[in-house]
């Protein structure tokens, strides 16, 4: 089994409902082992859009990286994901952040996810699960300390906290 980290994001429709639906869908394919809190985050890149709701979930899976990517893109498409331009608003964004300690440079997928070390909206929820996870030679905690994350706010939602299907503990 491989340890994988998946970032969730949404800012269209009912973002929390979108994330819950995706989480339920992925639970039929992957073994959930822990979920971060939900966070309200300002948009990144294209800023003329609503705030996002973001989270990270740790899973275990036997799927290969490209098969995981196909699964994530299928779930996004099922939930109405459109890609009109880079950093556009979205019903659902699922990103494969890391897959064990694998470094992969494939035309369809780069691992660890490029830009992860500069994106507080990913690092903050990832730190909930494993602040000592090493990415790019440093820990998530160290990367987060260099990022501006003052505008990232936790969002309490009872359905998110109770939706876990795993042990909700990072190694």
PATIKOL-534754 format. One record per residue: residue number from 1; chain; residue in one letter; x, y, z of N, C-alpha, C in turn. Coordinates in nm, 3 decimals. Layout:
REM PATIKOL-534754
 vexdren zalum dodren      nu      nv      nw     cau     cav     caw      cu      cv      cw
     NUM     A      a       X       Y       Z       X       Y       Z       X       Y       Z
...
This chain:
REM PATIKOL-534754
 vexdren zalum dodren      nu      nv      nw     cau     cav     caw      cu      cv      cw
       1     A      x   0.085  -0.119   0.000   0.000   0.000   0.000   0.089   0.125   0.000
       2     A      x   0.045   0.224  -0.071   0.118   0.350  -0.081   0.045   0.458  -0.003
       3     A      x   0.123   0.549   0.057   0.066   0.664   0.125   0.056   0.778   0.026
       4     A      x  -0.064   0.834   0.014  -0.085   0.945  -0.079  -0.154   1.060  -0.006
       5     A      x  -0.129   1.178  -0.055  -0.185   1.301   0.003  -0.261   1.371  -0.108
       6     A      x  -0.390   1.400  -0.085  -0.474   1.463  -0.186  -0.530   1.594  -0.130
       7     A      x  -0.511   1.702  -0.207  -0.568   1.833  -0.171  -0.706   1.844  -0.234
       8     A      x  -0.798   1.897  -0.156  -0.935   1.922  -0.199  -0.958   2.073  -0.201
       9     A      x  -1.029   2.122  -0.302  -1.065   2.263  -0.305  -1.193   2.285  -0.384
      10     A      x  -1.269   2.387  -0.345  -1.391   2.423  -0.417  -1.429   2.566  -0.383
      11     A      x  -1.483   2.638  -0.482  -1.538   2.771  -0.455  -1.664   2.801  -0.537
      12     A      x  -1.729   2.697  -0.587  -1.851   2.714  -0.666  -1.963   2.630  -0.606
      13     A      x  -2.086   2.679  -0.623  -2.200   2.607  -0.567  -2.191   2.608  -0.416
      14     A      x  -2.206   2.494  -0.354  -2.188   2.477  -0.210  -2.055   2.405  -0.191
      15     A      x  -1.945   2.480  -0.168  -1.812   2.418  -0.164  -1.798   2.303  -0.065
      16     A      x  -1.853   2.318   0.055  -1.838   2.210   0.153  -1.913   2.086   0.106
      17     A      x  -2.031   2.103   0.050  -2.105   1.988  -0.005  -2.026   1.922  -0.118
      18     A      x  -1.960   2.003  -0.200  -1.877   1.947  -0.309  -1.765   1.861  -0.252
      19     A      x  -1.698   1.912  -0.148  -1.587   1.838  -0.088  -1.636   1.710  -0.021
      20     A      x  -1.749   1.719   0.048  -1.805   1.600   0.112  -1.843   1.493   0.009
      21     A      x  -1.901   1.537  -0.101  -1.940   1.442  -0.207  -1.816   1.374  -0.265
      22     A      x  -1.712   1.452  -0.291  -1.588   1.394  -0.346  -1.525   1.298  -0.246
      23     A      x  -1.525   1.336  -0.119  -1.468   1.250  -0.015  -1.541   1.116  -0.009
      24     A      x  -1.673   1.121  -0.016  -1.753   0.998  -0.014  -1.722   0.913  -0.136
      25     A      x  -1.711   0.975  -0.252  -1.680   0.904  -0.375  -1.543   0.837  -0.365
      26     A      x  -1.442   0.912  -0.320  -1.307   0.856  -0.312  -1.296   0.746  -0.207
      27     A      x  -1.381   0.751  -0.105  -1.379   0.648   0.000  -1.412   0.509  -0.056
      28     A      x  -1.477   0.504  -0.171  -1.507   0.374  -0.232  -1.387   0.318  -0.308
      29     A      x  -1.282   0.399  -0.327  -1.164   0.357  -0.403  -1.036   0.357  -0.321
      30     A      x  -1.032   0.440  -0.216  -0.909   0.462  -0.140  -0.936   0.443   0.009
      31     A      x  -0.832   0.410   0.084  -0.842   0.390   0.229  -0.803   0.519   0.299
      32     A      x  -0.902   0.592   0.348  -0.874   0.719   0.415  -0.805   0.694   0.549
      33     A      x  -0.697   0.771   0.573  -0.619   0.754   0.695  -0.609   0.882   0.777
      34     A      x  -0.671   0.989   0.734  -0.670   1.113   0.811  -0.710   1.231   0.725
      35     A      x  -0.782   1.324   0.787  -0.829   1.443   0.716  -0.796   1.567   0.797
      36     A      x  -0.753   1.671   0.727  -0.729   1.800   0.791  -0.862   1.866   0.824
      37     A      x  -0.853   1.977   0.891  -0.969   2.065   0.906  -0.999   2.127   0.770
      38     A      x  -1.115   2.189   0.759  -1.149   2.270   0.642  -1.097   2.411   0.665
      39     A      x  -1.055   2.476   0.556  -1.005   2.614   0.565  -1.067   2.698   0.455
      40     A      x  -1.106   2.820   0.490  -1.148   2.920   0.392  -1.021   2.995   0.352
      41     A      x  -0.994   2.999   0.221  -0.870   3.059   0.172  -0.898   3.154   0.057
      42     A      x  -0.822   3.261   0.048  -0.840   3.351  -0.066  -0.796   3.282  -0.195
      43     A      x  -0.855   3.321  -0.308  -0.815   3.260  -0.435  -0.669   3.290  -0.465
      44     A      x  -0.608   3.201  -0.539  -0.466   3.212  -0.573  -0.454   3.221  -0.724
      45     A      x  -0.369   3.309  -0.773  -0.356   3.327  -0.918  -0.458   3.426  -0.968
      46     A      x  -0.572   3.377  -1.012  -0.683   3.461  -1.057  -0.766   3.495  -0.933
      47     A      x  -0.764   3.623  -0.893  -0.824   3.661  -0.764  -0.966   3.715  -0.772
      48     A      x  -1.020   3.738  -0.891  -1.156   3.792  -0.904  -1.258   3.678  -0.900
      49     A      x  -1.263   3.611  -0.787  -1.353   3.498  -0.767  -1.373   3.477  -0.618
      50     A      x  -1.472   3.396  -0.579  -1.498   3.373  -0.436  -1.383   3.299  -0.368
      51     A      x  -1.379   3.309  -0.235  -1.283   3.232  -0.157  -1.306   3.083  -0.179
      52     A      x  -1.203   3.006  -0.152  -1.209   2.860  -0.162  -1.228   2.798  -0.025
      53     A      x  -1.279   2.678  -0.024  -1.273   2.591   0.092  -1.172   2.482   0.054
      54     A      x  -1.070   2.465   0.139  -0.962   2.369   0.111  -0.944   2.272   0.226
      55     A      x  -0.890   2.157   0.193  -0.854   2.054   0.291  -0.753   1.960   0.226
      56     A      x  -0.692   1.876   0.308  -0.604   1.770   0.260  -0.644   1.641   0.331
      57     A      x  -0.643   1.532   0.256  -0.671   1.401   0.314  -0.557   1.305   0.278
      58     A      x  -0.517   1.227   0.378  -0.416   1.123   0.361  -0.489   0.991   0.336
      59     A      x  -0.443   0.919   0.233  -0.501   0.790   0.197  -0.391   0.684   0.185
      60     A      x  -0.435   0.559   0.183  -0.351   0.445   0.146  -0.417   0.382   0.023
      61     A      x  -0.334   0.340  -0.072  -0.389   0.284  -0.195  -0.284   0.199  -0.266
      62     A      x  -0.332   0.104  -0.344  -0.245   0.025  -0.431  -0.244   0.081  -0.574
      63     A      x  -0.323   0.183  -0.600  -0.327   0.240  -0.735  -0.195   0.307  -0.770
      64     A      x  -0.155   0.296  -0.895  -0.036   0.364  -0.945  -0.065   0.514  -0.960
      65     A      x   0.039   0.599  -0.962   0.016   0.743  -0.968  -0.074   0.790  -1.083
      66     A      x  -0.053   0.740  -1.203  -0.135   0.786  -1.315  -0.278   0.734  -1.305
      67     A      x  -0.297   0.617  -1.248  -0.433   0.567  -1.224  -0.503   0.654  -1.120
      68     A      x  -0.430   0.699  -1.019  -0.486   0.792  -0.920  -0.526   0.923  -0.986
      69     A      x  -0.440   0.975  -1.071  -0.472   1.098  -1.142  -0.600   1.081  -1.223
      70     A      x  -0.612   0.969  -1.294  -0.734   0.943  -1.371  -0.857   0.940  -1.280
      71     A      x  -0.844   0.876  -1.165  -0.955   0.869  -1.069  -0.994   1.009  -1.023
      72     A      x  -0.896   1.090  -0.984  -0.925   1.225  -0.936  -0.992   1.309  -1.044
      73     A      x  -0.942   1.301  -1.166  -1.001   1.379  -1.275  -1.142   1.330  -1.309
      74     A      x  -1.167   1.202  -1.294  -1.301   1.148  -1.316  -1.399   1.203  -1.212
      75     A      x  -1.357   1.207  -1.086  -1.443   1.260  -0.980  -1.469   1.409  -1.004
      76     A      x  -1.364   1.483  -1.042  -1.382   1.626  -1.073  -1.485   1.644  -1.185
      77     A      x  -1.472   1.565  -1.290  -1.563   1.577  -1.404  -1.706   1.541  -1.363
      78     A      x  -1.723   1.438  -1.282  -1.856   1.399  -1.235  -1.923   1.513  -1.158
      79     A      x  -1.842   1.597  -1.095  -1.894   1.707  -1.015  -1.892   1.840  -1.090
      80     A      x  -1.882   1.833  -1.223  -1.900   1.952  -1.305  -1.777   2.039  -1.322
      81     A      x  -1.658   1.986  -1.299  -1.537   2.065  -1.314  -1.519   2.107  -1.458
      82     A      x  -1.499   2.237  -1.477  -1.467   2.292  -1.608  -1.331   2.360  -1.597
      83     A      x  -1.261   2.371  -1.708  -1.128   2.431  -1.710  -1.120   2.540  -1.818
      84     A      x  -1.198   2.650  -1.800  -1.199   2.753  -1.903  -1.067   2.830  -1.912
      85     A      x  -0.995   2.845  -1.801  -0.865   2.911  -1.799  -0.794   2.874  -1.670
      86     A      x  -0.663   2.900  -1.666  -0.582   2.866  -1.549  -0.633   2.938  -1.425
      87     A      x  -0.642   2.864  -1.314  -0.686   2.916  -1.184  -0.830   2.969  -1.185
      88     A      x  -0.912   2.917  -1.276  -1.053   2.957  -1.283  -1.129   2.906  -1.161
      89     A      x  -1.244   2.968  -1.131  -1.330   2.913  -1.026  -1.364   2.767  -1.059
      90     A      x  -1.389   2.688  -0.955  -1.415   2.547  -0.981  -1.510   2.486  -0.879
      91     A      x  -1.590   2.392  -0.929  -1.677   2.316  -0.839  -1.593   2.224  -0.752
      92     A      x  -1.486   2.170  -0.809  -1.401   2.077  -0.736  -1.263   2.074  -0.797
      93     A      x  -1.163   2.078  -0.711  -1.024   2.063  -0.751  -0.963   1.958  -0.661
      94     A      x  -0.915   1.850  -0.720  -0.848   1.743  -0.646  -0.707   1.731  -0.701
      95     A      x  -0.608   1.752  -0.616  -0.468   1.744  -0.659  -0.395   1.637  -0.582
      96     A      x  -0.326   1.550  -0.654  -0.237   1.452  -0.593  -0.110   1.526  -0.554
      97     A      x  -0.091   1.544  -0.424   0.022   1.622  -0.374   0.150   1.541  -0.366
      98     A      x   0.139   1.421  -0.311   0.256   1.336  -0.292   0.212   1.191  -0.290
      99     A      x   0.304   1.105  -0.329   0.281   0.961  -0.338   0.405   0.895  -0.280
     100     A      x   0.394   0.847  -0.156   0.512   0.799  -0.083   0.621   0.906  -0.094
     101     A      x   0.743   0.863  -0.123   0.854   0.957  -0.143   0.888   0.969  -0.291
     102     A      x   0.795   0.932  -0.376   0.819   0.927  -0.520   0.842   1.067  -0.578
     103     A      x   0.944   1.075  -0.663   0.967   1.194  -0.746   0.937   1.151  -0.889
     104     A      x   0.839   1.216  -0.951   0.793   1.178  -1.084   0.784   1.302  -1.171
     105     A      x   0.838   1.292  -1.291   0.826   1.399  -1.390   0.770   1.338  -1.518
     106     A      x   0.640   1.334  -1.527   0.568   1.275  -1.640   0.489   1.387  -1.707
     107     A      x   0.466   1.380  -1.838   0.390   1.487  -1.904   0.254   1.515  -1.839
     108     A      x   0.192   1.417  -1.776   0.061   1.436  -1.714   0.067   1.463  -1.564
     109     A      x   0.180   1.433  -1.501   0.184   1.439  -1.355   0.325   1.462  -1.304
     110     A      x   0.340   1.559  -1.215   0.466   1.583  -1.147   0.444   1.561  -0.999
     111     A      x   0.533   1.482  -0.938   0.526   1.456  -0.794   0.662   1.478  -0.730
     112     A      x   0.665   1.537  -0.611   0.551   1.600  -0.546   0.493   1.712  -0.633
     113     A      x   0.370   1.750  -0.603   0.299   1.851  -0.681   0.382   1.979  -0.688
     114     A      x   0.402   2.033  -0.809   0.481   2.157  -0.820   0.411   2.274  -0.752
     115     A      x   0.486   2.357  -0.686   0.430   2.474  -0.621   0.378   2.449  -0.481
     116     A      x   0.372   2.324  -0.439   0.317   2.292  -0.307   0.389   2.368  -0.196
     117     A      x   0.518   2.387  -0.210   0.598   2.448  -0.103   0.576   2.598  -0.089
     118     A      x   0.505   2.659  -0.183   0.476   2.803  -0.177   0.329   2.832  -0.152
     119     A      x   0.247   2.732  -0.142   0.101   2.752  -0.135   0.049   2.723   0.005
     120     A      x   0.027   2.828   0.079  -0.021   2.813   0.217  -0.156   2.743   0.222
     121     A      x  -0.238   2.759   0.118  -0.370   2.694   0.119  -0.359   2.542   0.110
     122     A      x  -0.243   2.490   0.073  -0.216   2.347   0.077  -0.136   2.312   0.202
     123     A      x  -0.035   2.393   0.232   0.053   2.364   0.345  -0.020   2.366   0.480
     124     A      x  -0.111   2.462   0.499  -0.180   2.471   0.628  -0.257   2.343   0.658
     125     A      x  -0.345   2.295   0.567  -0.414   2.170   0.598  -0.321   2.049   0.603
     126     A      x  -0.217   2.048   0.520  -0.121   1.938   0.523  -0.050   1.933   0.658
     127     A      x  -0.022   2.049   0.715   0.043   2.055   0.847  -0.047   1.999   0.957
     128     A      x  -0.179   2.005   0.938  -0.270   1.942   1.035  -0.241   1.793   1.048
     129     A      x  -0.206   1.732   0.937  -0.188   1.587   0.931  -0.045   1.543   0.960
     130     A      x   0.052   1.614   0.906   0.192   1.575   0.925   0.284   1.693   0.901
     131     A      x   0.306   1.777   1.004   0.392   1.894   0.987   0.538   1.857   0.961
     132     A      x   0.576   1.733   0.990   0.714   1.690   0.969   0.736   1.620   0.835
     133     A      x   0.632   1.609   0.753   0.647   1.551   0.620   0.748   1.633   0.542
     134     A      x   0.844   1.566   0.480   0.950   1.635   0.407   0.912   1.648   0.259
     135     A      x   0.918   1.772   0.211   0.893   1.805   0.070   1.001   1.901   0.026
     136     A      x   1.066   1.872  -0.084   1.169   1.963  -0.133   1.281   1.986  -0.033
     137     A      x   1.314   1.884   0.046   1.426   1.893   0.139   1.394   1.958   0.273
     138     A      x   1.271   2.006   0.291   1.233   2.068   0.418   1.097   2.015   0.462
     139     A      x   1.066   2.038   0.589   0.938   1.993   0.641   0.825   2.086   0.598
     140     A      x   0.704   2.033   0.604   0.586   2.115   0.577   0.584   2.234   0.672
     141     A      x   0.618   2.210   0.799   0.621   2.318   0.899   0.716   2.431   0.856
     142     A      x   0.834   2.396   0.807   0.932   2.497   0.763   0.881   2.574   0.642
     143     A      x   0.823   2.503   0.547   0.767   2.572   0.429   0.654   2.667   0.471
     144     A      x   0.567   2.621   0.560   0.454   2.703   0.604   0.502   2.828   0.676
     145     A      x   0.610   2.818   0.751   0.663   2.934   0.825   0.705   3.046   0.729
     146     A      x   0.740   3.010   0.605   0.782   3.111   0.507   0.665   3.167   0.426
     147     A      x   0.548   3.108   0.438   0.432   3.150   0.359   0.345   3.248   0.435
     148     A      x   0.277   3.332   0.361   0.178   3.423   0.419   0.046   3.347   0.430
     149     A      x   0.005   3.319   0.554  -0.119   3.243   0.571  -0.218   3.310   0.664
     150     A      x  -0.201   3.439   0.688  -0.288   3.510   0.783  -0.434   3.512   0.737
     151     A      x  -0.458   3.503   0.607  -0.595   3.510   0.555  -0.660   3.372   0.542
     152     A      x  -0.596   3.271   0.595  -0.652   3.136   0.591  -0.721   3.110   0.724
     153     A      x  -0.851   3.084   0.716  -0.932   3.069   0.838  -0.994   2.929   0.846
     154     A      x  -0.984   2.864   0.963  -1.051   2.734   0.978  -1.202   2.748   0.969
     155     A      x  -1.266   2.648   0.914  -1.411   2.644   0.900  -1.461   2.517   0.969
     156     A      x  -1.541   2.533   1.072  -1.597   2.416   1.141  -1.719   2.367   1.065
     157     A      x  -1.725   2.238   1.045  -1.842   2.177   0.981  -1.855   2.035   1.034
     158     A      x  -1.964   2.005   1.106  -1.976   1.875   1.171  -1.971   1.757   1.074
     159     A      x  -2.025   1.773   0.955  -2.025   1.661   0.860  -1.883   1.627   0.814
     160     A      x  -1.796   1.728   0.804  -1.658   1.701   0.763  -1.585   1.625   0.873
     161     A      x  -1.601   1.666   0.997  -1.530   1.602   1.107  -1.575   1.457   1.126
     162     A      x  -1.699   1.425   1.096  -1.749   1.289   1.119  -1.745   1.201   0.995
     163     A      x  -1.699   1.255   0.883  -1.703   1.179   0.757  -1.587   1.080   0.743
     164     A      x  -1.490   1.085   0.831  -1.371   1.002   0.813  -1.403   0.853   0.811
     165     A      x  -1.333   0.783   0.722  -1.350   0.638   0.715  -1.225   0.567   0.763
     166     A      x  -1.119   0.642   0.798  -0.994   0.582   0.844  -0.970   0.613   0.989
     167     A      x  -0.842   0.605   1.027  -0.810   0.625   1.168  -0.784   0.770   1.203
     168     A      x  -0.778   0.858   1.102  -0.760   1.002   1.121  -0.634   1.037   1.199
     169     A      x  -0.533   0.952   1.187  -0.405   0.979   1.253  -0.293   0.961   1.152
     170     A      x  -0.213   1.064   1.134  -0.097   1.054   1.046   0.011   0.973   1.116
     171     A      x   0.102   0.911   1.040   0.207   0.831   1.104   0.305   0.920   1.177
